[in-house]
Amino acid sequence: MAFFMRAIRAYGRSLDRAPIRTKIATSFTVLTSADIIRQALEHRWKLQPQPVPEMQHGSEEISNANTDDVFSWWDSERTMRMSFWGLTFHPLAIHFWFNHMERWIGTSPPGASRVALLSLAWRKVIVDQLMSSPVFLGFFLMYTQITKGKSYEDVKRTVNEDWFTLAKAGWSCWPIAHCFGFALIPVHWRLLYVNFITLGFGTFLSLMASHGGKGIITPMDKLYQQITGAPKDATFGSKENLGFATSSAWILGSMGMAYHW
């Protein structure tokens, strides 16, 4: 426990001295680890006779690795793509977006009631999930295709097919996680918190980057099936409705930011 507390204090001092460099190093480490963990799990699942758990990419073969080689399951290029994402867009976008939301929407005063904390947190969650998350995930899909050397048409098709699946996966995780983070965690520590959550969600990002979203049933889809009694292959919502909601949020949000400034 003492070692853990010393590590936390050392990380806090690093955040104070060099916040952006510290956050870049954190994102690089976490996203690289998440991709390697996901690949190891995919390899392990392939070796087992039972079906892969939910959110596997359908029945498609995940790897053609030779199991005689201890590291034959590792796709180093795939890991490098996730690592470079962790070095560039991911930490910078989250750093500046979180700081901007604090200035725009506000910070809870010391001693604020639980109701006030949750109210402010949910305002930030709604803004984040409608204005930031869909755009961020769209950039992620474009990045993965471009770094694979895909053509413009391939990039366009991938975004069109996978964007909504990725957004629904995000809604299955981030609203609750961000409500806790926005309410209780100081802004300069939130990227570390997000990166720990990304240890789980990042494995899904690496799966999408490698195999795409076709055939994936997200927890949001499962909830929709249970509530409505829809078939097991039914999915929730449509990308057209998400596109409309995102566009509307950007228009209203831009007006709100202009008024705030």
Helices and strands as residue ranges (DSSP letters): H 2-17, H 19-47, H 76-87, H 89-105, H 114-127, I 128-132, H 133-147, H 152-171, H 174-184, G 187-189, H 190-211, H 219-228, H 239-260
